[in-house]
Amino acid sequence: MKKIILGLFILTTSLFAKETILVQGAMDIETEYLIKALSNPVKEQIASWTFWKGEIGNKTVIVSRTEIGITNASAATTIGIMKYSPNLIINQGTSGGHDPKLHAGDIVLAEKVINIGAVRTERKEYGIPADDKDGIFFEDVQRIRDSKGNTVDYPYFSSEKKIIDIAKKIDYKNGKIVVGTIGTADQWNRELERIKFIHERYNTSAEEMETVAAAQVAKAFNIPFMGVRILSNTDIHNEDFNPQTAIWCQEYTIELIKKLDL
C-alpha cells in the first residue's frame, strides 16, 4: 500500500511540476527586462555569475547573466544546468549583422550555431603573409564525448526544431524573423571584407560571443537548446549599435516562453 501511495505522489508531482527554462543574456542590457518580467524573483550569485529565479506564466524561469564571451557562457551554462535542471535553455541577446539582407532589429533564430574562431593554419615560412582565407575550420573544439566514452565531432550545433517552428510564428513588429546561422567567437568584427569572408564561408547571418558555448554545453547534457539573436548593429549598412534592440529581443523571448509547451 505504501508503494502505491508513493507512486501516486510521484506521478502527481510530475504532472504538476512546472517547466523550467534557463534564459541567458550576457550583459545587463540583455537581461534587465527579463528580470522585471519575473514574478517573485529570487537572486543568487555563484562566483562571477548571477541568476534570478521566478515565474513567467505557468513556467519557472531562470534568468542567467552569463557575462561576455565563450568562457563565461560555458561556465554559466554548466552552473545553470547543475543547479536548476532546466527543460530548455534559451540563449538570447544582441549581435552584429553578417547577411546583407538583414538590418538592425531583425531577429535570427539559430538553426545552426558555429564557432567561427575555431581555426587552424598550415605551416608557412617567414616572409609569407598571413591570410585569414587560408584558415581551416578546427572542428575538434566542438567535440563531445558521449556516455559510452566515444567522441563525436560537431561541425555545428542546432536549436530545437519544434521551438524554431513556434518562434517563427510570433508576431514581431520591429523587424523580420529569419532562420539562419549564428557565428560565435571572442571577436567583434567591423572590417567589411572580413565580415563578407566569414559570411561566405559559414553562411552566417550574424556574429556574437556566447551562443556556441551554451549550445555545446547543452548538447553535452542532452538539454534542448534555442538560440535567438537580434541584430543590434550592422556595419554592412552603417547601422550603429541600437540599445533598444536588446529590449525588443527580450520582449520577443518572453512571448516565446509564454507560447512554449515543453
Phi, psi and omega in degrees: 000317179300322180295321179295315180297317179298318179297318178294322178297315180296317180297315180296318179299318181291325181293326185256003178293137180284145171293142180243123182241127175265115182248126187247146169212147187279327189235167176305317183298338181262000183230338188300320180293321178298316181298318180295335181280348182283139169272136176053052183290141175236126183266140175221129178257126176236106185054239184272357191244142187241139181229144174236123181253129179200203179232145167232112186064231181261019183242143169279127183236130175252117175267124183245120170271103188283339194073170192275139169106165186296316181297312179300316181296321178297313181295313182297321179293316179298313179298316181299320178292312185295325185272321191248350178048059183290152173277341183205145173243127175245119174257120184224163178152196185271163180200165177258142186284140173244331184270123180300342181280350185252153180229167176304134183102340177286146182250135178249123172268123192280089172295323176228147175228131185222147177274099183282356175265000182273090187224138169240157179235153174278161182296136171231145179282161173306143178095345177267119186298145173291147180214119180304329184291346178275353181292147180244132182301128184263084188297335186300332181289346177257024180276141177231139176265127183277180185295341179268001179090004179273145177264142179233126176271135180246116176293339176196166172247162187230154169276161180292123186299317183295332178281324173302317181299322177289317184297327181295336187265359181289137179286115183228126191251359185260009180165195178254162178250127178231156173258126186202198182249129175261129176257129182245137171194159173281066184215155168228102187265129177234356177284120186298323179293323178291317176301315179298318180297313180296318179300316181289326180285315187250358182059038182286141173271326183201165177234151175200195194234009185224331196301315184296327179294314179295320180295320181292317178295318177301317179297319180297328179265002181058044177250130178306145186227148175219126176256127179230119180228136176256142174286114177269342182196157172207117179290340178302324181248016182055037178259109183286168182304127178245106184299337181296335181297329179297323177292315180302320181293320178292320176300315179298316182296321177298317177298321177297314180302317181297328183274347185284142171229096187276000000 
